[in-house]
Amino acid sequence: MEDIKIPTKKNFRTVEEINEKIRNGDVQVLTALEMKKLVESSGVEIALKEVDVVTTGTFGAMCSSGALINVGHSDPPIKIQRAWMNDVEVCHPGAAVDLFIGATQMSEEQPFDYGGGHLIEDLIRGKEVELRATSYGTDCYPRTQISTNLTKDDLNQFYLLNFRNCYQRYVCAVNSLDQTIYTYMGKLLPRFRNANFSGAGELNPLMNDLTYETIGLGTRIFLGGAQGYVIGEGTQHDPKNRFGTIMVKGNCKDMSPEFIQGASFTNYGTTLYVGLGIPIPILNEELVKKTAIRDEDIFTDIVDYGIPRRARPKIGKVNYKDLKSGLIDVNGKRVRTSSLSSFKKAKQVSELLKLWIENQDFYLTTPVEKLPTDTVFKPMKQTQETSFVSNVMHNAITCTEDEEIQSIANRIVTNSVNHIVVIDESGKLRGIVTSWDVTKAMAERKNQLSSVVSRRVVTAKPEEPLETASRKMAQHNISALPVINSERKVLGIVTAEDVSRLLGK
């Protein structure tokens, strides 16, 4: 093969030169998946010479999304104070008739089934929606209420304005508790029985330009089936830990419901699924190497969502290749994985963006300002102390399963308690009995504890917020929670009386 001479200048080509090639119809565009195969088969230098642009894509739940709308002035005019669209309360962030639809705001009539994300999708689809608004009335805005129906064509502005989208990667979520939990990472089964993850991995836009060399303020992007722009780093942008995000904007009137879809997470809330793609101009050799990244090179943490704390326990690490395989190892156990994102739709985004560029419908932009690479994501400053289970838990009165009912009854009376925790010889939880269970058993002349012990026990961890423990007891109509560690060894117990004394509930 003839040697390829690569110029020694820093950039092999410029964005302006690429745009000229788009105008001339001879631009060379590959999707990120195609680029990786080319680099692996032909090498970095060949790829640099042959490829001008690499297109990326992702499609997933992006909760920090919403739409800014202007509904125009009524006659007589109203200075909106509160407003609802299809029974979803919308925010009034500015002047009289500017409104913001938050993707996660739920309907007051159909919570968990319909929310801001669905409302945005309905408007994009051209559906008519109901607007209700109230106000206190002023001299220049005398109206105090209004009800009307609108479509997107009646809105002066209808802009998608998403303040945190396109996470570079995301954690893998599991659950160590004995009960199923419902989170923004989906339904997590007890005792590590499933693992959920999110993100497109090697197709993700920010993963294909890890240092944001070509991404920043003013970068033109694929957003919801239309053209949009990066308008800065997203909230919680954390580049040092490879959790970069972007803030984006686009005209919803041009978008497609194929790439903007409202969704609901069971027992958690509503969200908006967004299709987003960024073209990466191949300016130099380093960008070739960046776009060659593979799923096996992208690692993330396996995190226990059973512990509702800001710093959830990290159980291990896993790469996206293994996540996408459908099975991973968690504490020596094979666990099935599920993706909350659609890799199929992400591929469609990258392919459609490629087609736009080839058809001269999309030109690249040079960012006015690059995304920061040194941002530190700080936790909330808290001025009030938070109570945890460890603050009030106390020693549990325990027994083994082979003890007789009379012995347990004596223990309840002697220790003035209502709950006895059943353990095995190693101190691990086996069940629980209450004073009511024992009283009933004695009335029925039963002698063996095994006949009355409750096996399905709702538990707590020491690091859980006390408020969470209180909610568990109310939800299951119980008055105590054995406190256990990750090995299910009993550390103590927390009761409704403990919670009431501290929280006043």
C-alpha positions as MATLAB code, in Angstrom:
seq = 'MEDIKIPTKKNFRTVEEINEKIRNGDVQVLTALEMKKLVESSGVEIALKEVDVVTTGTFGAMCSSGALINVGHSDPPIKIQRAWMNDVEVCHPGAAVDLFIGATQMSEEQPFDYGGGHLIEDLIRGKEVELRATSYGTDCYPRTQISTNLTKDDLNQFYLLNFRNCYQRYVCAVNSLDQTIYTYMGKLLPRFRNANFSGAGELNPLMNDLTYETIGLGTRIFLGGAQGYVIGEGTQHDPKNRFGTIMVKGNCKDMSPEFIQGASFTNYGTTLYVGLGIPIPILNEELVKKTAIRDEDIFTDIVDYGIPRRARPKIGKVNYKDLKSGLIDVNGKRVRTSSLSSFKKAKQVSELLKLWIENQDFYLTTPVEKLPTDTVFKPMKQTQETSFVSNVMHNAITCTEDEEIQSIANRIVTNSVNHIVVIDESGKLRGIVTSWDVTKAMAERKNQLSSVVSRRVVTAKPEEPLETASRKMAQHNISALPVINSERKVLGIVTAEDVSRLLGK';
ca = [
       0.000    0.000    0.000;
       1.246    3.459   -0.865;
       2.272    5.515    2.178;
      -0.122    8.313    3.063;
       1.525   11.625    3.863;
      -0.238   13.474    6.648;
       0.551   17.189    6.884;
       2.339   18.217   10.053;
      -0.062   21.069   10.857;
      -2.204   20.554   13.939;
      -5.452   20.195   12.005;
      -5.668   18.131    8.839;
      -8.852   20.017    7.818;
     -11.108   22.781    9.120;
     -14.853   23.100    9.668;
     -14.961   25.665    6.837;
     -13.322   23.195    4.473;
     -15.783   20.485    5.508;
     -18.743   22.812    4.884;
     -17.348   23.598    1.444;
     -17.236   19.876    0.707;
     -20.871   19.605    1.850;
     -21.811   22.385   -0.595;
     -19.902   20.641   -3.369;
     -21.525   17.295   -2.610;
     -18.295   15.400   -1.974;
     -18.201   15.277    1.828;
     -17.337   11.908    3.370;
     -19.553   11.080    6.364;
     -19.577    7.953    8.534;
     -21.686    7.111   11.548;
     -19.727    6.480   14.731;
     -20.263    2.738   14.347;
     -18.923    2.812   10.786;
     -15.940    4.905   11.857;
     -14.892    2.404   14.512;
     -14.907   -0.412   11.971;
     -12.839    1.660    9.535;
     -10.202    2.501   12.151;
      -9.983   -1.134   13.220;
      -9.641   -2.396    9.658;
      -7.530    0.340    8.042;
      -5.921    2.366   10.823;
      -5.980    5.931   12.084;
      -4.139    7.553    9.160;
      -6.432    6.093    6.501;
      -9.494    7.156    8.507;
      -8.129   10.692    8.914;
      -7.563   11.017    5.185;
     -10.891    9.526    4.115;
     -13.450   10.774    6.650;
     -14.653   14.368    7.131;
     -17.475   13.933    9.655;
     -18.597   11.283   12.146;
     -22.229   11.325   13.279;
     -23.311   10.194   16.734;
     -26.630    9.593   18.427;
     -28.487    8.822   21.616;
     -32.128    8.303   22.544;
     -33.166    8.067   26.149;
     -35.041    9.559   29.067;
     -33.831   13.106   29.673;
     -35.750   14.335   32.700;
     -34.167   17.800   32.797;
     -36.048   18.813   29.673;
     -38.910   21.134   28.918;
     -40.456   23.590   26.497;
     -40.672   27.371   26.619;
     -43.870   28.714   25.055;
     -45.531   32.068   24.502;
     -49.333   31.863   24.262;
     -49.970   35.480   23.238;
     -52.202   38.055   24.944;
     -55.917   37.572   25.516;
     -58.484   40.372   25.351;
     -58.744   41.737   27.958;
     -55.186   40.672   28.842;
     -54.132   38.485   31.748;
     -50.890   38.416   33.733;
     -50.758   34.668   34.290;
     -49.963   33.648   37.843;
     -50.751   29.916   37.622;
     -51.510   27.838   34.548;
     -52.350   24.272   33.547;
     -52.235   22.565   30.153;
     -54.119   19.270   29.933;
     -54.182   19.409   33.749;
     -50.376   19.588   33.924;
     -49.316   22.631   35.897;
     -46.868   24.695   33.874;
     -44.378   27.151   35.296;
     -44.728   30.896   34.828;
     -41.087   31.986   34.746;
     -41.294   35.448   33.215;
     -43.697   38.057   31.891;
     -47.453   37.822   31.451;
     -47.848   34.985   28.933;
     -44.504   33.131   28.884;
     -44.818   29.572   30.215;
     -42.460   26.641   30.726;
     -43.593   23.019   30.446;
     -41.427   20.802   32.639;
     -41.096   17.233   31.346;
     -41.423   15.657   34.792;
     -44.404   17.705   36.015;
     -47.293   15.265   36.397;
     -50.956   15.698   35.539;
     -53.157   16.470   38.519;
     -55.863   14.158   37.134;
     -53.632   11.338   35.844;
     -50.415   11.394   37.891;
     -47.757    8.871   36.845;
     -49.618    8.271   33.552;
     -49.465   11.704   31.914;
     -47.124   14.627   32.416;
     -45.164   17.412   30.836;
     -43.275   15.075   28.515;
     -46.536   13.729   27.088;
     -47.885   17.286   26.777;
     -44.846   18.369   24.751;
     -45.240   15.312   22.502;
     -48.960   16.017   22.020;
     -48.233   19.597   20.969;
     -45.515   18.441   18.549;
     -48.022   15.970   17.077;
     -50.353   18.904   16.365;
     -52.940   17.895   18.949;
     -55.182   20.466   20.581;
     -54.575   20.968   24.301;
     -56.530   22.807   26.967;
     -55.047   25.870   28.682;
     -56.404   27.099   32.017;
     -54.882   30.096   33.776;
     -55.597   32.270   36.793;
     -54.305   35.610   38.029;
     -54.799   38.228   40.712;
     -55.652   40.990   38.224;
     -53.962   44.357   37.772;
     -54.907   47.688   36.222;
     -53.194   46.818   32.943;
     -53.935   43.066   33.138;
     -57.498   43.008   34.558;
     -58.427   39.448   33.645;
     -58.293   36.924   36.510;
     -58.982   33.665   34.667;
     -59.117   32.137   31.214;
     -59.794   28.775   29.594;
     -59.080   28.017   25.936;
     -57.782   25.370   23.541;
     -54.499   25.679   21.632;
     -52.306   23.857   19.124;
     -48.638   24.474   18.358;
     -49.701   26.717   15.460;
     -51.356   29.086   17.954;
     -48.119   29.537   19.927;
     -45.783   32.421   19.130;
     -42.758   30.461   20.348;
     -42.464   26.778   21.145;
     -38.855   25.952   21.958;
     -37.413   22.825   23.500;
     -35.098   24.137   26.211;
     -33.337   21.270   27.950;
     -30.944   22.251   30.693;
     -29.328   18.819   31.178;
     -29.208   16.320   28.316;
     -26.940   13.687   26.804;
     -25.048   12.389   29.839;
     -21.676   11.099   28.679;
     -22.423    7.836   30.468;
     -24.612    6.742   33.354;
     -24.369    4.316   36.246;
     -25.760    0.787   36.324;
     -28.474    0.520   38.991;
     -29.173   -2.471   41.245;
     -31.120   -3.009   44.471;
     -29.880   -4.807   47.592;
     -33.127   -4.484   49.552;
     -35.658   -7.216   50.198;
     -38.394   -5.327   48.356;
     -38.808   -3.966   44.837;
     -38.110   -0.256   44.458;
     -39.186    2.181   41.722;
     -36.698    4.780   40.575;
     -35.684    6.989   37.659;
     -33.571    3.962   36.709;
     -36.753    1.937   36.404;
     -38.083   -0.978   38.437;
     -35.306   -2.597   40.482;
     -36.011   -6.071   41.816;
     -34.897   -7.120   45.307;
     -31.561   -8.748   46.171;
     -29.777   -7.821   42.932;
     -32.214   -9.701   40.690;
     -31.845   -7.211   37.820;
     -29.620   -4.343   36.699;
     -30.719   -1.322   34.670;
     -28.489    1.020   32.707;
     -28.819    3.979   30.372;
     -26.938    5.567   27.499;
     -25.775    4.666   23.998;
     -22.200    3.803   24.986;
     -19.886    3.959   21.972;
     -22.491    5.866   19.945;
     -22.992    8.583   22.588;
     -22.121   12.082   21.275;
     -20.020   13.202   24.246;
     -18.187    9.873   24.395;
     -16.951   10.385   20.837;
     -15.298   13.688   21.755;
     -14.256   13.101   25.343;
     -12.535   16.470   25.787;
     -15.197   18.467   23.912;
     -12.710   19.656   21.295;
     -15.510   20.294   18.783;
     -18.543   20.691   21.083;
     -19.616   23.892   22.792;
     -21.759   26.997   22.656;
     -23.236   27.263   19.171;
     -22.621   23.689   18.000;
     -25.412   22.717   15.614;
     -26.967   19.355   16.492;
     -29.740   16.895   15.709;
     -32.459   17.498   18.322;
     -35.789   15.737   18.311;
     -35.821   15.232   14.555;
     -34.895   18.840   13.782;
     -31.836   21.040   13.954;
     -30.950   22.525   17.311;
     -27.988   23.991   19.142;
     -25.806   23.429   22.160;
     -26.193   26.542   24.320;
     -23.688   25.624   27.028;
     -22.722   22.934   29.496;
     -25.651   21.194   31.137;
     -26.445   21.410   34.807;
     -24.455   18.954   36.942;
     -21.784   18.922   34.212;
     -19.011   16.786   35.724;
     -16.312   16.295   33.067;
     -13.583   15.139   35.443;
     -15.639   12.042   36.259;
     -16.801   11.528   32.657;
     -20.343   12.654   33.459;
     -20.411   15.577   31.048;
     -23.777   17.062   30.005;
     -25.019   19.702   27.586;
     -27.752   22.349   27.555;
     -29.640   22.425   24.266;
     -32.316   24.383   22.420;
     -34.432   23.743   19.334;
     -37.687   24.697   17.644;
     -40.381   22.192   18.650;
     -42.547   23.213   15.673;
     -40.000   21.510   13.404;
     -39.568   18.389   15.558;
     -40.904   14.875   15.056;
     -42.740   12.725   17.641;
     -40.537    9.893   16.393;
     -37.680   11.460   18.351;
     -39.575   13.297   21.129;
     -41.734   11.012   23.248;
     -43.369   11.361   26.636;
     -42.957    8.412   28.982;
     -43.783    7.229   32.493;
     -41.660    5.315   34.965;
     -43.874    3.097   37.122;
     -44.442    4.563   40.600;
     -41.782    7.211   39.957;
     -43.040    9.815   37.521;
     -43.049   11.147   33.988;
     -40.209   12.110   31.681;
     -39.327   12.924   28.071;
     -37.383   10.679   25.713;
     -35.177   12.775   23.438;
     -33.261   11.863   20.296;
     -30.009   13.818   20.092;
     -27.030   13.606   17.756;
     -23.862   15.638   17.280;
     -21.647   15.681   14.175;
     -17.958   15.356   15.025;
     -15.731   17.060   12.412;
     -12.594   14.981   11.919;
     -10.083   17.812   12.116;
      -7.049   15.865   13.276;
      -5.666   12.500   14.280;
      -6.746   12.826   17.911;
     -10.384   13.107   16.861;
     -10.019    9.931   14.824;
      -8.780    8.152   17.938;
     -11.591    9.603   20.062;
     -14.297    8.462   17.643;
     -12.790    4.964   17.587;
     -13.808    4.359   21.215;
     -15.555    1.049   21.834;
     -18.092   -0.152   24.411;
     -15.433   -2.287   26.104;
     -13.455    0.904   26.783;
     -16.370    2.676   28.491;
     -16.710    1.729   32.158;
     -19.287    2.796   34.693;
     -20.127    2.031   38.321;
     -22.629   -0.555   39.538;
     -24.538    1.390   42.191;
     -26.911    0.163   44.914;
     -30.099    2.248   44.637;
     -31.488    0.390   47.626;
     -29.617    2.906   49.771;
     -31.407    6.251   49.225;
     -28.406    8.465   49.836;
     -26.525   10.972   47.700;
     -23.394    8.809   47.824;
     -24.932    5.417   47.097;
     -22.674    2.393   47.612;
     -20.630    1.371   44.578;
     -20.548   -2.389   44.231;
     -18.217   -2.671   41.273;
     -17.486   -1.571   37.717;
     -18.759   -2.783   34.369;
     -18.263   -1.790   30.749;
     -20.959   -1.072   28.185;
     -20.117   -4.166   26.147;
     -21.053   -6.363   29.078;
     -24.104   -4.236   29.900;
     -25.402   -4.624   26.356;
     -24.722   -8.385   26.426;
     -27.678   -8.862   28.770;
     -25.775  -10.411   31.693;
     -23.264   -9.005   34.173;
     -21.625  -10.208   37.385;
     -22.793   -8.584   40.643;
     -21.171   -9.899   43.807;
     -20.467  -13.224   42.108;
     -24.036  -13.574   40.847;
     -25.094  -13.461   37.184;
     -27.665  -10.693   36.808;
     -29.799   -9.784   33.803;
     -29.456   -6.247   32.460;
     -31.992   -3.977   30.775;
     -31.399   -0.709   28.953;
     -33.612    2.294   29.588;
     -32.324    3.818   26.335;
     -32.969    2.678   22.785;
     -29.787    1.793   20.923;
     -31.879    1.191   17.794;
     -33.222    4.756   17.893;
     -29.747    6.101   18.648;
     -28.490    4.425   15.466;
     -31.380    5.974   13.546;
     -30.377    9.418   14.839;
     -26.776    8.964   13.679;
     -27.887    7.626   10.290;
     -30.420   10.403    9.707;
     -27.879   13.062   10.674;
     -25.440   11.493    8.201;
     -28.111   11.683    5.485;
     -28.853   15.347    6.244;
     -25.186   16.251    5.819;
     -24.816   14.267    2.614;
     -27.977   15.896    1.206;
     -26.704   19.420    2.028;
     -29.468   19.921    4.607;
     -27.091   20.291    7.556;
     -23.877   22.292    7.906;
     -21.396   22.184   10.762;
     -20.625   25.057   13.106;
     -17.531   25.940   15.093;
     -18.403   26.513   18.759;
     -18.073   30.074   19.998;
     -16.937   28.686   23.338;
     -16.011   25.103   24.190;
     -17.570   23.166   27.034;
     -15.582   23.500   30.261;
     -13.424   20.544   31.261;
     -12.668   21.600   34.853;
     -16.176   22.068   36.282;
     -16.769   20.642   39.761;
     -20.240   19.340   40.558;
     -20.943   20.365   44.161;
     -23.545   18.815   46.487;
     -26.286   20.897   48.067;
     -25.322   22.920   51.130;
     -27.556   21.732   53.967;
     -28.070   23.861   57.052;
     -30.322   21.409   58.912;
     -29.235   18.045   60.216;
     -30.749   14.942   58.597;
     -31.719   11.994   60.783;
     -30.822    8.475   59.714;
     -31.836    5.037   60.933;
     -28.470    4.720   62.663;
     -29.413    7.675   64.884;
     -32.343    5.861   66.539;
     -31.865    2.125   66.009;
     -31.351    0.046   69.136;
     -30.536   -3.543   69.931;
     -33.116   -6.023   68.761;
     -34.432   -8.739   71.048;
     -33.826  -11.918   69.082;
     -34.632  -15.589   69.091;
     -34.067  -18.662   66.952;
     -36.738  -20.544   65.089;
     -36.542  -23.679   67.229;
     -37.622  -21.896   70.428;
     -41.049  -22.432   71.958;
     -43.831  -19.856   71.983;
     -43.861  -19.625   75.819;
     -40.179  -18.695   75.846;
     -40.823  -15.900   73.317;
     -43.811  -14.648   75.361;
     -41.614  -14.404   78.461;
     -39.007  -12.449   76.497;
     -41.622   -9.970   75.263;
     -42.857   -9.312   78.799;
     -39.393   -9.161   80.366;
     -38.049   -6.689   77.802;
     -41.311   -4.709   77.307;
     -41.140   -5.019   73.501;
     -43.641   -5.801   70.762;
     -41.242   -7.347   68.239;
     -38.852  -10.271   68.390;
     -36.470  -10.714   65.458;
     -35.834  -14.289   64.361;
     -32.232  -15.076   63.377;
     -30.175  -18.105   62.438;
     -26.982  -19.320   64.104;
     -24.886  -16.758   62.186;
     -27.097  -13.810   63.147;
     -28.787  -13.480   59.754;
     -32.434  -12.471   59.509;
     -34.933  -15.308   59.243;
     -38.185  -13.571   60.174;
     -40.057  -11.563   62.795;
     -42.831  -12.168   65.329;
     -44.974   -9.630   67.169;
     -46.686   -9.697   70.534;
     -49.962  -10.148   68.636;
     -48.568  -13.203   66.822;
     -47.526  -14.736   70.134;
     -50.816  -13.937   71.886;
     -52.789  -15.498   69.039;
     -50.551  -18.570   68.986;
     -50.966  -19.143   72.713;
     -54.732  -18.761   72.408;
     -54.683  -21.410   69.689;
     -52.431  -23.602   71.875;
     -49.557  -23.594   69.411;
     -46.094  -24.343   70.751;
     -43.723  -23.974   67.823;
     -42.512  -20.546   66.775;
     -42.150  -21.663   63.150;
     -45.942  -21.758   62.860;
     -46.361  -17.994   63.422;
     -43.136  -16.352   62.234;
     -43.466  -13.824   59.386;
     -40.964  -14.636   56.630;
     -41.437  -11.660   54.344;
     -39.816   -8.975   56.414;
     -39.507   -5.322   55.411;
     -36.100   -4.129   56.574;
     -33.966   -1.007   56.840;
     -30.274   -0.226   56.507;
     -28.403    1.945   59.056;
     -27.564    4.564   56.423;
     -31.188    5.050   55.305;
     -32.841    8.395   56.081;
     -35.270    8.026   58.957;
     -37.953    9.559   56.747;
     -37.575    6.625   54.348;
     -37.988    4.143   57.201;
     -41.113    5.977   58.347;
     -42.557    5.828   54.832;
     -41.891    2.070   54.638;
     -43.762    1.438   57.871;
     -46.731    3.518   56.712;
     -46.762    1.880   53.274;
     -46.778   -1.683   54.689;
     -48.876   -0.855   57.794;
     -46.227   -2.156   60.180;
     -44.632   -0.714   63.292;
     -41.000   -1.868   63.189;
     -38.143   -2.606   60.812;
     -35.225   -4.918   61.571;
     -31.993   -3.156   60.638;
     -29.616   -5.353   58.643;
     -26.302   -5.062   56.786;
     -25.458   -6.143   53.252;
     -25.017   -9.754   54.451;
     -28.485   -9.671   56.069;
     -27.053   -9.858   59.583;
     -29.296   -8.182   62.134;
     -27.761   -5.003   63.562;
     -30.766   -3.749   65.493;
     -34.343   -2.541   65.088;
     -36.161    0.744   64.540;
     -39.780    1.176   65.610;
     -42.606    3.583   64.894;
     -42.162    4.949   68.416;
     -38.491    5.716   67.683;
     -39.473    7.615   64.557;
     -42.267    9.518   66.307;
     -39.972   10.655   69.097;
     -37.425   12.084   66.667;
     -39.548   13.299   63.757;
     -42.714   14.068   65.675;
     -44.810   11.871   63.382;
];
